[in-house]
Amino acid sequence: MQVTNSTTTSSSSSTSSASGVAALQKELKDLSQELKDLATNSSLSAQAKEQETQLIQAEIAAVQAQIEALQNAQQQAQLNKAMQAANSSAKAQGNTKSKSSAKSNLVDVFA
């Protein structure tokens, strides 16, 4: 699975990231089970078991890294969304203030 950095914050990308994490967690569970099964496998030599164990552990580490990358991407997307909302709010408040301050600069002059 390839993870790319994206600033898209739509709910569909959030959902796909969540399903991606779920799929990777299932894969992690399956690999852990493989590792347990390997430990009880008496048909392999000690050397073969060691090599297979190292391979499965490397796969587990790779899946964990993918999960972390997806979670980081989710956090970044949430942060980007919050920043955009804050910027939009600040701009809206800035427009309101500039209109009201322009009105307050008007002075009635009576002669």
N, C-alpha and C positions, 0 to 999 in steps of 0.2 A: 504494500500500500504506500503510495506516495503522498506526502503531506506538503501542501504549498501554502505560502503565506498569502492571506487574502484579507481585504478590508471590508468585504461584503458582510453585512450584518442582518441579512434577511432571516426570517424564522426557518425557512427551508434549509439554509446552510447550517443553522444551529441544530436542527433536527438530524441532518445527515451526519454532523460531527458526533452527536450523541449516539446515533446508531453505529457509527464507526467505532466509537469507544466500546460500546456493548459487544460488538463483533470481536474486537481485539481482546476484550476480557474473557470471552468464551474461548478464544484461541489459547489464551494464557492458561485457562483452566485445563484445556485439553493437553497442553504441553506438560503441565504439572502432573497430570494423570499418567502420561507417557513416561515421565521420569520415575514415578512410583512403580509402574509396571516393569520398567527396566531393572529396577533394584531387585525385584523378585524373580527375574528371568534367569533360570539356571542353565539355559542352553547356550549362552554366550560365554566366551572366555573373559577373564578379568580385563584384558587389554581391550577387547571389543566393547565391553561394558563401559570402560573409562572413556573411550573415544565417543561412544554414543551419548554418554552423560554430558561430555563437554559440548557436543553438538546441540543437544537439547537445551543446555544452559545458555548457550549463545543465542539460540532462537528465542528463549524466554527474555533475555536481555534486550534483544531487538524489538520484541513486541512491547515490552515495558517502555522503551524509548518512543515507540510510535504512539502509545497511549499518552505519554507525557507531552509529546508534540501536539497532539490533537487537543488536549486539555489546555495547553498554553494558547493555542489558536482560538479556542472558545473564549478564554479569558480576554485575549486581545480584542476579539470582536465585541465583547461586552463593554470593554473599556472604550473602544472607538465609538460605539453607539451612545454611551453615556457622555462622551466628550462632544459628540455632534448635538445631542440634546441640550447640553449646557451652553454650547455656542449659539444654538438657535434661540434659546431662552435669553441669553445675554444680548443678542442682537435685537430681539423684540423689546426688551426693556430699554435698550439704548435708543431705539427709535421713539419710544413713548416719552422718554426723558427729554430728548432733543425738542420734541414738539411742545412739551409743557414749558421748557425753559425759554423757548422762543416767545411764548405767550407772556411769560412773566417779565420779559424785557420790555414789553410795551408799557408805556406810561401815559396816563391820561393827563392832558395839559388843559387847564381852564384859565382863561384870561379875564 
